[in-house]
Amino acid sequence: MTDTTAPMRTYLDNGGRARLHPLARQAFEQALGDGWADPRRLHTEGRRAAALLDGAREAIAAVIGARTEEVHLSGSHTTALHHAVTAVRRGRARVGDRVVASAVERAAVLHAASVPDGGAPAGALVTVDVDHLGRVDLAAMQAAITVPGTALAVLQHANGEVGTLQPVESVHEHARAAGVPLLVDAGASAGHVPLPDAWDALALDPGDWGGPAGVGVLAVRNRVRWRATWPEDPDPWFPGGVSVPAAFAAAVSLQATTQDRDVEDRRRRDLVDRVRAEVARIPDVEVVGDPADRLPHVLTFSFLYVDGEALLTELDRAGFAVGSGSACTSSSLEPSHVLGAMGVLTHGNVRIALDRSTTAQDVERFLAVLPGAVARVRDLLGVEGL
């Protein structure tokens, strides 16, 4: 008799959209009862919602080392990045329109820097190369920032695909000397590792640390010049405002993940090290990213002679939800620009991102399944044993 029992599901794709933190769920439900009204209204219900929203901004500001008035809430991390790039570039139009960014920034950053501003020619986007670990060429980044006409520099705190941390402090020091503001994308690192103080604008993604979807964070130092590229609104950065329950839950979960970050860092780093060591035993595999100076919970590896979409499907059939640094499973059918910039394998790619619910047993079951999944995909392609 065929066993039709569905396999146990294990979610290992917690990068960008992690499982909701228990305290985030609790805070969201509380805010649904207390903060459902329009926070711009003057009645009691509106003032109650406004108090929750102000408290969320204050809590986030305390964690990231900003003033409360410097914290702005958007509808998504992508929107926060888009507005940061376009508004700061427009605010510094007298200086120039060059945007300097590493070649491994999110597509949202690279696209925003390439979009024409109000009918004017698109601002010049200068991308700086990275090494095979995904770390930006520091000397090249510094040189690019000092070129006249540079309006903005952008550098991620850590790469969400491969986990490599970037030299944000050194870049910011050089950018300040050149009078160029630095936008730091901490979407993959907030809630996982300590954040740098070295930034002029900082973007965070609550979905990555276990907060709810539908909210993003952008902090902008008061000293930064910017000008909106959108119509005027009572909310100067993100017209229409944001969901109060989502914002409140995001702040509560950020506080919670910050409090137990050191313990979670050690636990997840040990699990990732275990995966790294065992995956390296599989023939024709490339484990990418810095092995030490990295996020504690992210690991990416690529297999030669393997179709990435087929491998993800095979693992999903076995009960494991994993991600991929490759965009091959999207409609674009294009490989990851991050992996391409690093000069590593861009196909047969698997990314795992562990959260607080991931156990050692989950990891061991994954490691038991992975070699067979790779072998079956290679066999289907007729390349097993090459």
C-alpha positions in Angstrom: 0.0 0.0 0.0 1.3 3.4 -0.9 1.9 5.8 2.0 -0.1 8.9 1.3 0.8 10.7 4.6 2.0 14.2 3.9 5.5 15.0 5.1 6.1 17.2 8.1 6.5 20.8 6.9 9.6 22.7 7.9 9.9 26.3 6.9 13.5 27.3 6.2 12.8 30.5 4.1 12.7 33.1 6.9 14.5 35.8 4.9 12.3 38.7 4.1 9.1 37.0 5.3 9.7 35.2 8.5 7.2 33.4 10.6 5.3 35.9 12.8 6.9 36.4 16.2 4.5 35.3 19.0 4.7 38.7 20.6 4.0 40.3 17.2 0.8 38.3 16.9 -0.2 39.3 20.4 0.6 43.0 19.9 -1.3 43.0 16.5 -4.4 41.6 18.1 -4.2 44.1 21.0 -3.9 46.9 18.5 -6.8 45.7 16.5 -8.9 46.4 19.6 -7.3 49.6 20.7 -5.9 51.1 17.5 -8.4 50.5 14.8 -9.4 54.1 14.3 -7.8 56.8 12.1 -4.9 58.2 14.1 -5.4 61.6 12.5 -8.8 62.1 14.1 -9.2 64.1 17.2 -11.8 61.9 19.0 -10.8 59.5 21.8 -10.6 56.5 19.4 -8.3 58.4 17.1 -6.1 59.7 19.9 -5.8 56.1 21.2 -4.6 54.9 17.8 -2.2 57.9 17.5 -0.7 57.0 20.9 0.0 53.4 19.7 1.5 54.7 16.5 3.7 57.2 18.3 4.7 54.5 20.8 5.8 52.3 17.9 7.9 54.9 16.4 9.5 55.8 19.8 10.3 52.1 20.4 11.9 51.6 17.0 13.9 54.9 17.4 15.3 53.6 20.8 16.5 50.4 19.2 18.2 52.0 16.2 19.6 55.0 17.9 17.5 57.7 16.3 15.2 60.5 17.4 11.5 59.6 17.3 10.8 62.3 14.7 13.4 60.8 12.4 11.5 57.5 12.2 8.9 57.1 9.4 6.6 54.2 8.7 5.9 53.0 5.2 3.7 50.3 3.6 6.7 48.1 2.7 10.5 47.8 2.8 10.5 48.3 -1.0 8.6 51.6 -0.7 10.9 52.8 2.0 14.0 52.2 -0.2 12.3 53.8 -3.3 11.4 56.9 -1.4 14.8 57.2 0.3 16.7 57.0 -3.0 14.4 59.4 -5.0 13.8 62.0 -2.3 17.4 62.4 -1.1 18.6 62.5 -4.7 16.1 65.2 -5.5 16.9 67.1 -2.3 20.6 67.3 -3.4 19.9 68.1 -7.1 22.2 71.1 -6.9 25.1 68.8 -6.0 24.3 66.3 -8.8 22.3 63.2 -9.5 24.9 60.4 -9.2 23.9 57.5 -6.9 26.8 55.2 -5.9 25.8 51.7 -4.7 27.3 48.3 -4.4 26.6 45.8 -7.2 24.8 43.5 -4.7 22.2 46.0 -3.5 18.5 45.0 -3.7 16.9 45.5 -7.0 14.6 48.1 -5.4 17.6 50.3 -4.8 19.1 49.8 -8.2 15.8 50.4 -9.9 15.0 53.5 -7.9 18.4 55.0 -8.8 17.7 54.4 -12.5 14.2 55.8 -12.8 13.8 59.3 -14.4 12.9 61.9 -11.8 9.9 64.1 -12.8 10.6 63.9 -16.5 14.3 64.7 -16.1 17.0 62.3 -17.4 17.6 59.4 -15.1 20.2 60.0 -12.5 23.5 58.3 -13.1 23.8 55.0 -11.2 27.3 53.9 -10.4 27.7 50.3 -9.1 30.8 49.2 -7.3 32.1 45.7 -7.7 32.2 43.1 -4.8 34.6 40.2 -4.1 33.8 36.5 -4.3 32.4 36.7 -0.8 29.9 39.5 -1.7 31.8 42.2 0.1 32.1 45.6 -1.6 35.5 46.8 -2.8 36.1 49.4 -0.1 38.7 51.4 -2.0 36.5 51.6 -5.1 33.5 52.6 -3.1 35.4 55.4 -1.4 36.8 56.6 -4.7 33.3 56.6 -6.4 31.8 58.6 -3.5 34.3 61.4 -3.9 33.5 62.0 -7.6 31.8 65.4 -8.0 28.1 65.3 -8.6 27.4 62.4 -6.1 24.1 62.9 -4.5 23.8 59.7 -2.5 25.7 56.6 -1.5 23.9 53.3 -0.7 25.3 50.3 1.0 23.5 47.3 2.6 24.4 46.4 6.1 24.3 42.7 5.2 23.4 40.8 2.0 20.1 38.9 2.5 21.0 36.3 -0.1 24.5 35.2 1.1 24.7 36.8 4.6 27.9 38.7 4.2 28.3 41.9 6.3 29.5 45.1 4.6 32.0 47.7 5.9 29.3 50.2 6.6 31.3 52.2 9.2 34.3 52.8 6.9 32.1 53.8 4.0 30.1 56.2 6.2 33.2 57.8 7.6 34.5 58.5 4.0 31.1 59.6 2.8 30.7 62.1 5.7 34.1 63.6 4.8 32.9 64.0 1.2 29.6 65.5 2.3 27.6 62.6 0.8 24.7 61.1 2.8 24.8 57.3 3.1 21.6 55.2 2.9 22.1 51.9 4.7 19.7 49.0 3.9 19.4 47.0 7.1 16.4 45.0 5.8 18.3 41.7 6.2 20.1 42.4 9.4 17.8 44.3 11.8 16.7 42.0 14.6 19.5 39.6 13.9 22.7 41.5 14.6 23.6 44.8 16.2 22.9 47.7 13.8 25.6 50.3 13.0 25.3 54.0 14.1 27.0 54.9 10.8 24.1 56.0 8.6 22.3 59.1 7.4 19.2 57.1 6.3 18.4 53.6 7.4 15.8 51.2 6.0 14.4 48.2 8.0 12.1 45.4 7.1 9.9 44.1 9.9 8.9 41.0 7.9 12.5 39.8 8.2 12.6 39.8 12.0 9.1 38.3 12.5 7.0 41.4 12.3 3.9 41.5 10.2 3.7 42.2 6.4 2.4 45.6 5.3 4.8 47.9 7.1 8.4 49.1 6.5 10.7 51.5 8.4 12.7 54.4 7.1 14.8 56.6 9.5 16.3 59.8 8.1 18.6 62.0 10.1 17.4 65.5 10.5 20.5 66.9 8.8 19.8 65.1 5.5 18.3 67.3 2.7 15.5 65.7 0.8 12.5 66.7 -1.4 9.4 64.6 -2.1 8.8 63.2 -5.5 5.1 62.6 -4.6 2.1 64.9 -3.8 1.9 66.7 -0.4 0.3 64.8 2.4 0.0 65.1 6.2 2.5 62.2 6.4 5.5 63.9 4.6 7.3 60.7 3.7 4.6 58.1 3.1 1.2 59.6 2.1 -1.8 57.9 3.5 -0.1 56.6 6.6 0.3 53.0 7.7 -1.6 50.3 9.5 -1.5 51.0 13.2 -1.7 47.3 14.3 1.1 46.4 11.9 3.3 49.2 13.1 2.7 48.4 16.8 3.4 44.7 16.2 6.6 45.5 14.3 7.9 47.6 17.1 7.1 45.0 19.8 8.7 42.2 17.9 11.8 44.3 17.2 12.2 45.0 20.9 11.7 41.2 21.6 14.3 40.1 19.0 16.8 42.6 20.2 16.5 41.4 23.8 17.3 37.8 23.0 19.5 38.5 20.0 22.8 37.2 21.5 21.3 33.9 22.5 19.6 33.4 19.2 22.8 34.5 17.4 24.8 31.7 19.0 22.1 29.0 18.5 21.4 29.8 14.9 25.1 30.3 14.0 25.9 26.8 15.3 23.1 25.4 13.2 24.3 27.2 10.1 27.8 26.0 10.7 26.5 22.5 10.9 24.7 22.9 7.6 27.8 24.5 6.0 30.0 21.6 7.0 27.6 18.9 5.8 26.6 20.5 2.5 30.3 20.9 1.6 30.4 17.0 1.5 28.0 16.9 -1.4 29.9 16.6 -4.7 30.1 19.7 -7.0 28.7 22.3 -4.5 29.8 25.8 -3.9 28.9 27.4 -0.5 28.9 31.1 -0.9 29.3 34.1 1.4 31.7 35.0 4.2 32.0 32.0 6.5 32.5 34.1 9.6 31.7 37.8 9.2 28.1 37.2 8.3 24.5 37.1 9.5 23.9 34.2 12.0 20.9 32.7 10.3 21.5 32.8 6.5 23.3 30.3 4.3 23.4 29.9 0.5 24.9 27.1 -1.6 24.8 26.3 -5.3 25.1 22.9 -7.0 26.6 22.2 -10.4 24.5 20.2 -12.8 21.3 21.0 -11.0 18.3 23.0 -12.1 17.4 25.3 -9.2 13.6 25.3 -9.7 13.6 21.5 -9.9 15.6 21.2 -6.6 13.4 23.6 -4.7 10.4 21.6 -5.9 12.0 18.3 -4.9 12.7 19.7 -1.4 9.2 21.1 -1.1 7.8 17.7 -1.9 9.9 16.3 0.9 8.4 18.9 3.3 11.1 21.7 3.3 10.3 25.2 2.2 13.6 26.9 1.2 14.5 30.0 -0.7 16.8 30.7 -3.6 19.2 33.5 -4.4 18.2 32.9 -8.0 15.2 34.5 -9.6 14.7 31.5 -11.8 11.5 30.7 -10.2 10.0 34.1 -11.0 8.6 35.2 -14.3 11.9 36.9 -15.2 13.8 33.6 -15.5 16.9 35.6 -14.8 19.7 34.5 -12.4 20.4 36.5 -9.2 22.3 39.7 -9.9 24.0 39.2 -6.5 25.4 35.8 -7.3 26.4 37.0 -10.7 28.3 40.0 -9.2 30.1 37.7 -6.9 31.3 35.5 -9.8 29.8 32.3 -8.2 27.4 29.7 -9.5 24.0 31.3 -10.3 22.1 28.1 -10.9 21.2 25.1 -8.6 20.9 27.6 -5.8 19.4 27.1 -2.3 19.1 29.7 0.4 18.1 28.8 4.0 17.2 31.4 6.6 16.5 30.1 10.1 14.3 31.7 12.7 13.7 31.1 16.4 11.3 28.2 15.7 14.0 26.2 13.7 15.3 23.3 15.8 18.4 21.1 15.5 16.1 18.3 14.6 14.8 20.3 11.7 18.3 20.9 10.4 19.3 17.2 10.8 16.2 16.1 8.8 17.0 18.6 6.1 20.6 17.4 5.9 19.3 13.8 5.6 17.1 14.7 2.7 19.2 17.2 0.7 21.8 14.8 -0.8 19.1 12.5 -2.2 17.2 15.4 -3.6 20.3 16.7 -5.4 21.0 13.2 -6.7 17.5 12.8 -8.0 17.5 16.1 -9.8 20.8 15.4 -11.4 19.6 12.0 -12.4 16.5 13.5 -14.1 18.9 15.8 -16.1 21.0 12.8 -17.0 24.2 14.1 -15.3 24.4 11.9 -12.2 28.0 10.7 -11.7 29.7 13.4 -13.7 
